Amino acid sequence: MKTVFSSFRLRDVSTPQLTQNRGRQTKVALKVTMAVTGLIFVCFVLFHMYGNLKLFLGQEEFDTYAKFLQEDLLVPILPHTGGVWLLRLVLGVALILHVVAALVTWKRGRAARGPVQYKVKKGVKKQNTYGGTATMRYGGIFILLFVVFHLCQFTIVKFDASAGNAVEGSPYSLVVASFQVWWVYLIYLLAMIFLALHVNHGVFSALATLGLERTGREKGFRVLALICALALLIGFMLPPTAILFGLIP
């Protein structure tokens, strides 16, 4: 009888520990989800940036590239336009998972920190951490809004911000006409700055989350994250800047 009651006590005592372990497992799962989906997006935007550089090769080259992406990607493995829809599906699911994981993590972190008046600042390093978190959060929101704008401009609606300078049916002409407008260039520049900041922090965090960070590798991963961020910022901004200053007609 005593043994039975002892086992019940052990179970009661261990319940908070089990709850705490589940909480840790959920936190790890959320971070892994953000890491994997984030790296998927980094690979995509690097490829997208490379494709945009084909604007320097002229209208025929870029329009052929755009047609391949929209219609012939993975053909004949997949049917006509099947590749682009598969890509959209993967990116759409990754985006939903990334945003949901980020929101849940932020909400839990905010609840764990408690009211603002009870926070204690512990030096510059702590303040920098909060600053980096804020940059990731609000920068991520801006990037998300930009993606909606970008898709409407070049994929869904295909509206001409220059009010009639684009040639219908030519992606090259639409891009050139759009970036001849200063406010489109400005929106794009701000989005790329936020994207670079996001990637710089996110690539290193993702590699660390996935367990790839080891003693002696931290510096290398930070350099890799910085290279990715700068490559995206410079690579994405080269064609719009050339268009704005008339280097790409």
Buried (B, 14 or more C-beta within 10 A) or exposed (E): EEEEEEEEEEEEEEEEEEEEEEEEEEBEEBBBBBBBBBBBBBEBBBEBBEBBEBBEEEBEEBBBBBEBBEEBBEEEEBEEBBBBEEBEEEBEEBBEBBBBBBEBBBEBEEEEEEEEEEEEEEEEEEEEEEEBEEBBEEBBEBBEEBBEEBEEBBEEEBEBBBEEBBBEEBBBBBBBBBBBBEEBBEBBBBBBBBBBBBBBBBBBBBBBBEEEBEEEEEEEBBEBBBEBBEBBBEBBBBBBBBBBEEEBE
